[in-house]
Amino acid sequence: MLGYATHRYGVKPFGVVPFGARTNYNGANAFISEWETENADDTSSATKTIVLPLSANPVDIHVNWGDGSYSHITAYDQVDKSHEYATTGTKTIKIVGTLKGWAFSAAGDKIKLTFISQWGCFDLSASQIFHGCVELEVTASDAPTVSATYLYYCFNECRKMTNIGNAAGWDVSSAIIMRAFLRYCNVFNQDLSPLDISSVYNMVEMFLSSNALSTANYTSMLESWGAVGAHYVGAMAAHFGDATFTGTTLVTSAATATTADKLVDSGQDFTITGLNVQIGDAVWNTTTGAWALVEGVDNATTLSISVNIMSDTDGYKILQSAAAKAKAQWVIDGCVITDGGAAD
């Protein structure tokens, strides 16, 4: 007489491979993640349970729970998105199919998710996708699909995450809001310059308190993103935490007169025989925080600048790096940028 074992795909006789096990969970299209069932807070499920944070359709996924059990989930509210294990501990879950509608939103089993080793079929189709996943680290070398236009709070409070995977593979060209995208990601330090932010108009708090972002990485991002010429830039606000950029500071001084659209400093020689200031160099009013670009070297003590930002006794710096020039243009175009300033 045949014995029977119950799987989420139905009742199968012993010796017969359940349908779910026939799916290839080891290919490049598999979303592979690791979970720790005993990580718990006031929103978590029981210590032997994992609940996938599915919150919207369409969903059509095959799940390998890593313990010989499989599920075919076709709706975000299907009971099979919750799985109880026989033991507690570390569990590896592999998912293939159409994986949309995933969003922790600072609730559920957010602190049980510890690693993403492959993005595979994962589609960032919502906001607050990994919000609150304080134990999450990403070791993936690939990139997910990005179909959401609102990516706010995507990785908010992912305090152990240093990177998002292969940034060059992330297509965020349709995104318009990346508010708090990496806020409170305390150890995040990746060059995201490959991201196409040409449609983004809101990056408020994008890197707020994500103070591990290196000068080299932030400099690269300013140079790349500044060249994009985002058509929403006039309404943009961008927050880069305390990150600093390479400024290549030519001079730090103070203005000695007030003249419209001019920088006047009687103690300097801006000409080729002196500081050799170039058209296009960035001028940063260190007293008010305003920025301008050099439009002409009038004489040894006077520069024509693109915006009327200088008054008598105001401090200033002239910076020659591409990052400084990019930031200046962004600010001139109406973008409000918060960062740690020039590193030099």
LINQUI-V63904 format. One record per residue. N is the residue number from 1. SS is DSSP state (A for helix, B for strand, O for the rest). PHI is phi in whole degrees, 0 to 359 (999 if undefined). OMEGA is omega as a letter, one per 40 degrees, with the letter a starting at -180 (999 if undefined). Layout:
# LINQUI-V63904
{{N SS PHI OMEGA} {N SS PHI OMEGA}}
This chain:
# LINQUI-V63904
{{1 O 999 i} {2 O 289 i} {3 O 272 a} {4 B 230 i} {5 B 233 a} {6 B 267 i} {7 B 238 i} {8 O 289 i} {9 O 268 i} {10 B 121 a} {11 B 269 a} {12 B 237 i} {13 B 291 i} {14 O 303 i} {15 O 92 i} {16 O 256 a} {17 O 289 i} {18 O 298 a} {19 A 305 a} {20 A 298 a} {21 A 288 a} {22 A 280 i} {23 O 287 i} {24 O 278 a} {25 O 261 a} {26 O 248 i} {27 O 277 a} {28 O 292 a} {29 O 270 a} {30 O 275 i} {31 B 273 a} {32 B 243 a} {33 B 222 i} {34 B 238 a} {35 B 227 i} {36 B 243 a} {37 O 294 a} {38 O 274 i} {39 O 292 a} {40 O 212 i} {41 O 218 a} {42 O 285 i} {43 O 249 a} {44 O 280 i} {45 O 280 a} {46 O 299 a} {47 O 288 i} {48 O 249 a} {49 B 240 i} {50 B 232 i} {51 B 243 i} {52 O 291 a} {53 O 277 i} {54 B 278 a} {55 O 230 a} {56 O 199 i} {57 O 271 e} {58 O 275 i} {59 B 225 i} {60 B 208 a} {61 B 233 i} {62 B 254 a} {63 B 244 i} {64 B 257 a} {65 O 283 i} {66 O 89 i} {67 O 236 a} {68 O 92 i} {69 O 253 a} {70 B 222 i} {71 B 224 i} {72 B 246 a} {73 B 248 a} {74 O 240 i} {75 O 210 a} {76 O 296 a} {77 O 259 i} {78 O 292 a} {79 A 300 a} {80 A 289 i} {81 A 286 i} {82 B 255 a} {83 B 226 i} {84 B 255 i} {85 O 268 i} {86 O 283 a} {87 O 225 i} {88 O 275 i} {89 O 126 a} {90 B 278 a} {91 B 231 i} {92 B 255 a} {93 B 244 i} {94 B 240 a} {95 B 229 i} {96 B 230 i} {97 B 122 i} {98 B 264 a} {99 B 251 i} {100 O 236 i} {101 O 72 i} {102 B 272 i} {103 O 200 i} {104 O 287 a} {105 O 51 i} {106 O 62 a} {107 O 216 i} {108 O 65 a} {109 O 272 a} {110 O 300 a} {111 O 269 i} {112 O 277 i} {113 B 285 a} {114 B 245 a} {115 B 216 i} {116 B 240 a} {117 B 260 i} {118 B 203 a} {119 O 282 i} {120 O 51 a} {121 O 275 a} {122 B 295 i} {123 B 240 i} {124 B 285 a} {125 O 243 a} {126 O 212 i} {127 O 261 i} {128 O 56 a} {129 O 299 i} {130 O 241 i} {131 O 302 i} {132 O 92 a} {133 O 278 a} {134 O 291 a} {135 O 261 a} {136 O 286 i} {137 B 233 i} {138 B 249 i} {139 O 245 a} {140 O 294 i} {141 O 253 i} {142 O 252 a} {143 O 221 i} {144 O 277 i} {145 B 281 i} {146 B 236 i} {147 O 250 a} {148 O 284 i} {149 O 265 i} {150 B 254 a} {151 O 248 a} {152 O 290 a} {153 O 58 a} {154 O 302 i} {155 O 243 a} {156 O 304 i} {157 O 69 i} {158 O 275 a} {159 O 285 i} {160 O 254 a} {161 O 276 i} {162 O 259 a} {163 O 203 a} {164 O 250 a} {165 O 103 a} {166 O 282 a} {167 A 300 a} {168 A 294 i} {169 A 269 a} {170 O 279 i} {171 O 259 i} {172 O 252 a} {173 O 296 i} {174 O 264 a} {175 O 288 i} {176 O 243 i} {177 B 230 i} {178 O 233 i} {179 O 303 i} {180 O 54 a} {181 O 305 a} {182 O 232 a} {183 O 294 a} {184 O 60 i} {185 O 268 a} {186 O 296 a} {187 O 245 a} {188 O 293 a} {189 O 206 i} {190 O 224 i} {191 O 283 a} {192 O 259 a} {193 O 301 i} {194 O 292 a} {195 O 292 i} {196 O 272 a} {197 O 257 a} {198 O 296 i} {199 O 258 a} {200 O 282 i} {201 O 239 a} {202 B 222 i} {203 B 237 i} {204 O 302 i} {205 O 58 a} {206 O 304 i} {207 O 240 a} {208 O 304 a} {209 O 63 i} {210 O 265 a} {211 O 271 i} {212 O 270 a} {213 O 297 a} {214 O 287 i} {215 A 300 a} {216 A 298 a} {217 A 290 i} {218 A 293 i} {219 A 301 i} {220 A 298 a} {221 A 292 i} {222 A 299 a} {223 A 298 a} {224 A 288 a} {225 A 290 i} {226 A 294 i} {227 O 280 a} {228 O 293 a} {229 O 68 a} {230 O 308 a} {231 O 283 i} {232 O 258 a} {233 A 302 a} {234 A 298 a} {235 A 250 a} {236 O 278 i} {237 B 231 a} {238 B 228 a} {239 B 240 a} {240 O 242 i} {241 O 61 i} {242 O 260 a} {243 O 299 i} {244 O 248 a} {245 B 238 i} {246 O 288 a} {247 O 260 a} {248 O 51 a} {249 B 289 i} {250 B 273 a} {251 B 204 i} {252 B 236 a} {253 B 202 i} {254 B 217 i} {255 O 292 a} {256 O 246 i} {257 B 201 i} {258 O 248 i} {259 O 220 a} {260 O 304 i} {261 O 57 i} {262 B 229 i} {263 B 244 a} {264 B 245 i} {265 O 216 a} {266 O 293 a} {267 O 265 a} {268 O 241 i} {269 O 236 a} {270 O 278 a} {271 O 283 a} {272 O 297 i} {273 O 274 i} {274 O 245 a} {275 O 285 a} {276 O 59 i} {277 O 295 a} {278 O 250 i} {279 O 300 a} {280 O 100 i} {281 O 298 a} {282 B 270 i} {283 B 244 a} {284 B 245 i} {285 B 282 a} {286 O 284 i} {287 O 276 a} {288 O 255 a} {289 O 87 a} {290 O 283 a} {291 B 230 i} {292 B 208 i} {293 B 239 i} {294 B 288 i} {295 B 251 i} {296 B 184 i} {297 B 259 a} {298 B 291 i} {299 B 197 a} {300 O 300 a} {301 O 245 a} {302 B 226 i} {303 B 243 i} {304 B 273 a} {305 B 234 a} {306 O 286 a} {307 O 224 a} {308 O 281 a} {309 O 244 a} {310 O 254 i} {311 O 231 a} {312 O 307 i} {313 O 78 i} {314 O 298 i} {315 B 285 i} {316 B 208 i} {317 B 229 i} {318 B 251 a} {319 B 239 a} {320 O 244 a} {321 O 285 i} {322 A 297 i} {323 A 294 i} {324 A 296 i} {325 A 295 i} {326 A 295 i} {327 A 297 i} {328 A 302 a} {329 A 295 i} {330 A 302 a} {331 A 295 i} {332 A 301 a} {333 O 284 i} {334 O 111 i} {335 O 280 i} {336 B 262 a} {337 B 248 i} {338 B 247 i} {339 O 202 a} {340 O 268 i} {341 O 82 a} {342 B 285 a} {343 O 279 a} {344 O 225 999}}
